[in-house]
Amino acid sequence: MKTPTTTHRLAAFGLAALPLTLHAQTTDADETLRLNPMVVTAALAPRTADETLASVTILDEATLERQDPTSITDLLSGQPGVDVTTNGSFGKNSSVYIRGTSSDQNVLLIDGIRLRSATVGSAAWQFLDPRLFERVEIVRGSRGSLYGADAVGGVVQLFIPEGEGGPTPRISAGGGSFDTHRYSASLSGVEGGTRYHFAASRFDTDGTPIRRDGEDKGFDNTSGLVRLSHTFDSGAEIGMLGLRATGSSEFDSFGMPANTDFAQQVAGIYGELLLGNNWRSRLTLSESRDEQEFLYTASESQFDTRSRTARWDNTLFLGNHELVLGADYLKDSVATTDDYLVDSRDNAAVFAQGLLDFAPYSVQASMRYDDNESYGEELTGSLALGYELDAHHTLRASYGTAFKAPSFNDLYYRDQWGNFGDPDLEPEKSQSLELGARGQYQAFFWDLALYQTDIDDLIDWKDQGNFTSAPEQVDSARIRGVELSGGANIGDWTLAAALTYTDPEDRETGNRLNRRASQSLRLDLDREMGDWSLGGSWIVQNHRYEYDFSGGSTRLGGFGLLNLRAGWQFAPLWSTRLTVENALDKEYETSRDYLNAGRAAFLSVHFGQ
């Protein structure tokens, strides 16, 4: 999937900031593009944010450079509709909730290639280095008819730089609290019709205790990637990409020290042809791997999963309309030290989408058919309608269905203690309805969304007695919410904020779903001052509950985090950045009995454009 290379800026801000933007004036077209950037994830085709008929958030290259986070989850935390939980800081197990749906009910893509563990069903977000990526797109709401299984709450896509201009090297080195060291280097550019990008990074830290009175738990990550593409005079294009991250993370297992050795990998090749003036065809072959070896005091276990995909996309341009037709084939396989009744399965699918423009009305309609070897056939669809009130305001409404596939653990897991999966489980089913409005101006924008998602046949592992568990399919959930977001560029100021209210209810018990906060606020404020820049982020979330097998619950208190940052370009092509995370040194936890890091400062030096 080819993406625009123009740098975009998108952020979000609350109603309290909106009056300030009414006085902002700008004539710079680039500023307008940053506030209304192109998005490809929402519709499998480039659309500006106000044309997508979806709730989207884009974190561009400038945002990633300013915030310079140590993890992808730091970027996502507090974004509209997004909640994050972790079992401690620095490479510890993390979950990303979108609109109240769990981590295995959402999809993570890296340049169109899906990355996840087939055994667990969710992605290992904590093992990806944010310095490898130049852009993040967050699409909230059902996307099952475009991406298949698990796209219930939304899709997050990470983009690797394509390369542009002459040879451009970049190097950075730094470190800070907890004996942390960070290094990265890249080389990118374009020569003739060939684009290239090579990058490598290293992160290691002694970490912090994740239990009270515990020992430091370290983490290290070594990553490398390559991306190459060539565009011919005819407009045809071929390309390839590969990314691999390896390392280890220390943690606790029932109070005893343990360690995870991991490898995360995606690789793909593609070819794209222009067949006439109105037909673009693209074939992609890809593979992703999630490999983890768990080392305990008296035992070890290994879970290696591999997903291989062939995908064929065809886009037909019919005047103001577009028609997307495609098919994909996916084969999952697992190799583990534990016993699984089945160790592979395949899924074949066909899909179609119409992007119709009847100005001032627009329509996005899609349908997908999946046939899975393990759980049978699934048909999903969506319909979105948009109405352009005037040059600055649009209304949208959408309805979509999706399903979450049972993981290999849910279906086939067996272990020596008596825990077991159920091969008769059916997919979870969802229906989502959304109403939204957007105001788009030269210097600022705002976006408001109201939604409800109903999920049936939720899969939950229940206590079977004798310290064993098994999955059951008896639960249902209703998730309602409101999201208000926006962004502005006012002179040298960049303002961003997001306000989220979510009501994720377990319909069987009436309780809030496990580990979800119901309210969050994120404010980002940055200012450029010549060679200097200053900024900060304020993330506030209310309490959440964590439930256990016995039905008991623990209330985890809310928190407010202040992150500060500063940058200085002290010479041509040279700059330095200082970030202070959790500047107020708050003690907080998003998972029971797992502490996150206190105040942490990091200083780095950078060379390159």
N, C-alpha and C positions, 0 to 999 in steps of 0.2 A: 504494500500500500504506500503510494508515494504521497508525501506530505509537503505543504508549503514550507519554504525555508525562511520566510520573513519572520523576524523576531516579533513576538507578540507579548503584550502584558495584559494579564487579567488578574483582578483581585476582587474582594468583596467587602462591602462595608454596610453598616446598619443604618436605620432611618435617622438616628441622631446625627449622623454625618452628612445626610443628604442636603440640608439647607446650605452647607458650606459650598457645595459644588454648583449651586445655581449661579454663582458669580464667576465661575471659571470660564475662561475663553481660550481657545486655541485654534490656530489655522493649520497646524501641522498634521498632514494626512497620516503620518506614522503613528501619532498619538491616537487617532481614531481607530487604526488597525489594532493597536495594542488593547484597546478597550472592547473591540468587536472582532476578535481574531477568527481565523479559519479553524474549523473542527472537522475531523474525519471519522471519529469513532462513533458518533451518534447515528450516522446514516450511511456509512460505508462510502461516503463521497464528500468532497470538500464543501462545507457550508459555513457561512459566518455564524457566530454564536446566536444572533437574533433570528436566523433562518432555520435553525436545527429542529424546532418544535420539540425540544427536550431541555431538561435542566442540566446545564454543563458548567464546569469550572476548568479553566486552563491555567496551569502554572508554567510560565514560559522561562526561557533561558535567563533573563534578567532576574526573575524572582529566585530561581535556584542559586544564582551566583550571590545575590544579596544575602539570602538566609544561610547558605552554606551548611545545610543540616548534616548531621552524622548518620541519619537513617531516612529511608523513604517514609516511614511512619511519622517522623517529625513533620514532614511536609503536609501529610494528609490530615493530621490531627486537627479537629475543629473546623475543617473546610465544610461548606454547606452540606448537611445531611450525612457527614462522615464522623464516625467515632472509632477510636483505636484503643485497644487494651494490650498490655504487655506483661510478661512474667519477669519484670526487671528491665534494666537498660542494657544496651550494647549487645546486640545479637541474640537476645532472648526471645522465646516464642511470642509471636505477635498476631493479633487478629484485627481485621479491618471490617467494620460494620458500615454498610451503606443503607440509609433509610431504615434502620432497625433490623435489617437482614444480616445473617451471620456471615463469617468469612468464607464459608463454602457455598454460599448463595450469591457470590459475586465472582466476576471474572477479572483476572490480571493478564494483560497482553504486553509483550515487548515487541514493538514494530509488527503487530499483527499475529505474533506467535504466542499461543497460550502457554503459561507456566503455572504448574500446580503439582501437588502430590496426588497421585491416583489413589493411594491408600487412605490418606486423610481426607482428601477432597478439596483442600484449600491450598493457597500459595504460602510459601515461606518468605514473607515480606522482609523479614529481618536480615536476610542474607544478601540483599541487593544494595550496592553502593550508589547513592544519589549522584555522585560526581560523574558517573558514566553517562548520564542522560541530560538532554537539553530541554525536555518538554514533558509535561504530564497532562493528560486529558482525563477528567473525571466526568462520566456520564451517569446520571442518577435516573432510576426508573427501569422498568422491565425492558430487556433487550434480547429475550429468548428467541424471537423470530429472526434475529440476525446472527446471533452467536451460539445458539443452541443451549445445551444443558448449563444450568447454574447461573445464568444471567438474570436473576430474579430481582436483586436490589440495584444492580448497576454494573458498569464496566470501568476499570482503570487501565489506561494504556500509557506505557512509557516509551519515549522515542529516543533513538540514538541519533546523534548528528550525522548528516549526510555528507558534509564537506562542501565548501564553496571558496572561490577566490584562489589565490596562490597558496603555496605550502604554508600552513599556519601551525607552528608548534605552540603548545601550552604545557607549562610545568608548574606544579605547586607542591609545597612541603610545609609541614607544620605539626603542631602537637599541643598538648595542654594537660588538663587535670587527669588524674588517675593514670599517669604515665602513658598517655595516649599519643600515638604517632599516626600521621596521615600523609600519604604521598600519592601523587597522580601525574600522569604525563599523557599527552595526545599529540597526534599529527594529522591534520586534515587539509583537504583542498580539492581542486578540480583541475584536470589536465586534458584539454580537448573535450571529449565527451565522457571522460571517466572521473567519477567522484570517489574519494577515498577518505576513510577515517579509521585511525588506529588509536587505541587507548589502553592504559593499564593503571591500576590503582592498588594501594596497600593501606590497610587500616589495622592497627593492633592497639590493644589497651589492656591494662590490668583489671579494669572494671571496678565495680563497687559491690558491696554485699547486697544480695537480693532478699535475704532474710534478716530480721533483727538479730544483732550480735553474731551474724554470720561472717564468713570470709569473702574477700573479693572474688568475683567471678569474671574471668577474662574473656576476651573475644579477639579473633583475628580473621581477616578476610583479604585474600589476594584475588584480583579480578583482571580480566583482559578481554578485549573485544576488537573485532575488525568488521568494517562494512565497506563493500565495494559495489559500484554500479557503473554501467556504461550505457549511454544513450546514443543510438545510431541516427544517421541523417534522416532515415525514414520515420523516426519517432519511436521505433521499437526500443525496448530497454531490457537488460538482463542485470541481475545483481545477486549478492549473497551477503549474509551477515552471520556472525558467530559471537556468542558471549559465554564466558565461563567464570564462575566464582567458586573458590574453594577456601576452606578454613576450618576453624573449630570454635566452639562456644561452650563455656563451663556453666553448669547449673546445679540445682539440688534435686534429688529424687528421694522423697520420703525422709528428708533430713540428711541424706548421705550425698557426698560429692559425686558428680557425674559429668560426662562430657559428650558433645556431639561433634563428630567430624562430618562436614557437609560438602556437597558439590551441587551447584545450580548451573544449568546449561541450556541455551537455546541456540539453534542453528537453522538456517534456511537458505534456499535458493529460489529465485523467481525469474520468470520471463513474461514480458508484456508486449503485445502487438496492437497496432492500430489498424483495424480492418475496415478500410474505407474512411469516410469522414465522420461517421457516427457510431462506430462500434469499437470499443476497447476491450481486449481480452487478456486475462492475466492468470497464470498458473503458478502456484506456490507449493513447494515441497518443504516440509519443516519437521524438526524433531526437538522436543524439550525433555530435560531430565531433572528429576529431583532425587538426589542420593543422600541418605543420612545414615550414619553409623553411630549408635548410642552405646557408650561405654560406661557401665555401672561398676560398683565395687566388686561384685561377685559374678557379673555376667555381661554379655554384650549382645546387641541385636542390630540388624541391618535392614533398611527398607530402601530399595532402589526402584524407582518407577520411571517409565519412559512412555512418551506419547508421540506418535508419528502421524503426521497429517498431510493429506493432499487436498488442496483447495483450488477450485476453478471459479473465477469471478468474471462476469461479462456485463459491461455497462453499455447501454444503448442510449444515444442522445437523440431525442425526438422533439426538436424545436425547444420549447421552454421546459420540456419534461425529460425525465431520465427513468430508465427501466434497468434494474439490476437483477440478473439471473445467475444462479450459481449452484455449485454442489461441493460437498466435502466428504472426505473419508478419514476417520480417526481410528487408530489402534492403540489401546493402552495395554501395557504389560508391566508386571511387577516381579521382582526377585527379592526374596526376603529370607531371613533366618527363621521366621515364624511360619506357621502352617496356614495356607489359604486353600480353600476348596477349588478355586479357579484362579489362574494367574494371568489371564489376558481376556480382552473383549474388544469388539470393534463396533463402530457406529458409522452409518452412512446417512447422508442428509442431502436434501435439495431445498433451495429457498428462492424467493422472488420478492422484489420490492419495487414499488412505484413511487417516484418523487415527482409530484404533479404541481405545476404552478399555474393557477387561474387568478392572477393578481386581481384584487387584494387577498384572495383566498389561496391557501396552499394545503396540500395533502401528502401525507407519507403513510403508505399502506404496505404491510409486509406479511409474509406467511412462510413457515418452515415446517418440513416434515423430517423427523428423525426416526431411524430404525436401529435399535441397539440390541446387540446380541444377548445382553443380560436382562434388560427390563422391558423390551418390546418397543412399540411404536408410540411416538408423541407428535402431536400437531399443535403448533403455537402460532399466534398471529398478533398483529398490532395495527392500530389505526390512530393517526394523529392529524388534527385539523388546526390550521393557523389562520388568523385574520389580521391583516395589517390595518390598524385604525388610521394611521397617518405615517409620515416619514420617520417618526420616532417611537411609536408605540405599537406593540403586537400582542395579541391574545392567542392562547393555545389550549387545546384539550386533547387528551390521549387516553387510550385504553389498550392494555396489552396483557397477554398471558405468557407464562414461562413455567419451567419446571427445574427442580434441583435433582440431579441424578444421585442415587445411592452410591456411596464410595465403595471401594473394595473392602475397607474395614466394615462398613455397614452390612455388606452382603456375605463376605466369605471369611472373615477373620476367625482364627482359632488360636488360643494360647494354652500354656500348660496349667494355668490357674482356673480354667473353666469359663473364661470370657469367650463369647462367640457371636458371629454375625448371623443374619437371617437372609438366605438367598431368595425368599419370597417377597421381600420389600418392594413396594412400588415407588416411583418418583414422587417427590413433593410437588404439588400443583399450586400455582398462584395466579391471581387476577389483580391488576393494578389500574387505578384510575387517577389521572392528574389534571389539574386546572392550573394555568399559569399566565402571567403577564410580564412584559419586559418593556422598559424604557431605555432607549439607546440614543445617546447624544455624543457630540464631539469630545467632550471632556469628562463625561461620566456615564454610568449606566446603573440601573437597578433591576432586580429580578425577584419575582414573588411566585412561589409554587405551593399549592395545597395538594395532598395526595392521600390515597388509601390503598393498601395492599392487603389482600386476604390470602393466607397460605393454608392449605389443607394437607393432611397426612404428614405432618412434621415428624421427622425421625429423631428420636431421642434415646440415648442409652440409659436404661433403667436398672436399678439395683435388683439382682436376682437372689440375694442372700449369699451367705458364705463368702462375702467380699468379691462376688462376681457380678458381671453386668452383661446386658444384651440389648440390642436396639428394639424399640417398639414404635409403632406407627399409629398413635392415637390422638396426637395433639393437633391443634390448629391455632393460628395466630391472626390477629388483626392489627395492622400497623397504620396509624394515622400520623400525619405530620404537616408542619408548615416550615418553609425555608424562605428567608429574606436575605438577599445578598446584593452586592453592588461594588463598584470601584470608581476611582476618580484620579485624574492627574491634574493637580492644581499648581501651576508653575513648577517649582522644584520639588513639590511634595507628591508622593504616591500614597494614596489612601486605600485601605482595603478592610472589609469586614464581612462576617457571616453570622447570622442569627438562626438557630435551629431549634425547633420544638418537635419532639417525637414521642408518640404514645404507642410503644410496642407491647401489646398485651397478649399473654397466653390465654386463649379462650377457654381452656380446660380449668384453669385455676383462678383466673382473674389477675394474676401477678404480672408485673413487668417482666419482659423476657430477660434472660440471664445476662449480666454484665453490661447492659445498655444504660447509658445516661439518657435522660429525657430532655435535657436542656443544655445548650452550649452556645458560646459566643466566642468569636475570634476576631481580633482587631490587629491589623498590620499597618504600620505607619513608617515611611522612609522619606528622607530628604537628601537631595544632592546639594553640596556646597563647594562648588569648584572641584578641587582634587579630593575633597572629603565627602563621605556619606555617613549618615547616622540613621538608625532605625530600631524598631522593636516590634515584638508580637506579644499580645496578651490573649491567653487562652483560658476560658472559664468553663467548667462543667459542673453540673450538680451531681448528687449522689447516685449510686447504682447498687444493685443487689446481686449477690452470687449465691446460687442454690446448690445443695448437695443431694446425694442420692436419697437421703432420708426425708427430703422435703423441707429441711431447715434452710434458713437463709442468713446471710451476713450482709449488713449494710456497710458499703464502702463510701466514705465521705467524699463530698465534692471538693474541688480545688481550683485555684487560680494560678497560672504560671506566667511569669514575665521573662521573655527572652530578649536580650539586647544585642546589637551588632553595630560595628563601625568599620569603615573602609577608608584607605588612604592610597591614592596613586602617587607615589613619591618620585617616579621617573617614568619616561615613556616606556610603555609595555610592562612596567613593574608596579605591583600593588601589594598591599598587605591588608588582612582582614582579622578582626577580633570579634568573636561571638561569646556571649555569656548566656548559657542556658540555665533556666530555673534560677534567675538572678536573686530571687528572694529566699532561696534555699528551702522551699516547701517540701515537707515529707508527705508523700501521697502514694496511693496504690490504685491500680485499675483492675487488678486480680488479687484475690484474697491471699494475704501473707506474702505478697511479692512487692518489695519496695523498688521504686524508681530512683534514679540518681538525684542527688542534691545539686547544689550549685556547681557548675562546670564551665571553665573558661578555655577557649581554644584560639591560638594565634597561628596564622599561616601567611606565607609569602607566595605570590603568584607571578609568573612571567607569561606574557602572551596577550593577544587581543581579546 
